[in-house]
Amino acid sequence: MTLPPFEGFGLGLRPQHYSDFLETEIAVDFVEVISENFMVRGGRPLYMLDAVRERYPVALHGVSMSIGSADGVKPDYLRQLKALADRVKPLWVSDHLCWTGVEGFNSHDLLPLPYTEEALDIVCANVSRAQDVLERPILLENPSSYLTFADDEMSEVAFLAETCRRTGCFLLLDVNNIHVSGANHGFDPYAYLEQAPADRVRQMHLAGHSVGKALLIDTHDQPVPDPVWALYETACRRFGPAATMIERDDDIPPLAELLAELQIARGLASPWMRAA
């Protein structure tokens, strides 16, 4: 399965900005929506998404696939997601390298995985199953994390690279998450970028975070900070300007503020645009 690169700049579509996207021309190349918010049979959410889809390409970003679950990805979930993807015809479908629940329990959180060969086998089996059902490759996003496991046998980026090699999936690199996890665990975020498989990166997320007493917290409620912008510039140099999105999930500002941030991303990425 292949997934051609897409050089574009987008925003996460949030209810506060629905009217803006439907009533005016917004300077974005795509929007990203949370898949689970639209995995319904009908009603206003799908009506809004259909209307937006007529004006902008859409990427589907999930939070509940639970690709790391030992009991596998749920068939009902995959069937609902496929129905949505068939309807929307998205640029791509993505989710996180994590697990969210087991045996019918959903924590509604992105829980960390041990980076072991056993976990790698489980993740690869689940990715392959998801791609078979969806009939398309998926993108996996690197999560923010706040702990590591004593039994870890490899780094997160090595785990992701091997998952891509075995399954043919692609990567959604969250640049903020790399910065947050690097600060929390003491690894070099720039070395992380060097070790990521450049040919598999199809999207990048940019966001802000909060500073806790001992850790950085991935709250997605702040503007993109300078260290993340610097890391993004290096990512563009290494990967080219993969599709980039500003992600804000709380304390959402007026649309103009997010578009101003997106313009910064365009400027940093422009030297590596293929058209340049």
Sequence and secondary structure as in RCSB ss.txt:
>XXXX:A:sequence
MTLPPFEGFGLGLRPQHYSDFLETEIAVDFVEVISENFMVRGGRPLYMLDAVRERYPVALHGVSMSIGSADGVKP
DYLRQLKALADRVKPLWVSDHLCWTGVEGFNSHDLLPLPYTEEALDIVCANVSRAQDVLERPILLENPSSYLTFA
DDEMSEVAFLAETCRRTGCFLLLDVNNIHVSGANHGFDPYAYLEQAPADRVRQMHLAGHSVGKALLIDTHDQPVP
DPVWALYETACRRFGPAATMIERDDDIPPLAELLAELQIARGLASPWMRAA
>XXXX:A:secstr
        EEEE  GGGHHHHHHS  S SEEEEEGGGG SSSSHHHHHHHHHHTTS EEEE S   TT TT   H
HHHHHHHHHHHHH  S EEEESSEEEETTEEEEEEE    SHHHHHHHHHHHHHHHHHHTS EEEE    S   T
T  S HHHHHHHHHHHH  EEEEEHHHHHHHHHHHT  HHHHHHHS GGGEEEEEE   EE SSSEE  S S   
HHHHHHHHHHHHHH   EEEE   SS   HHHHHHHHHHHHHHHGGG TT 
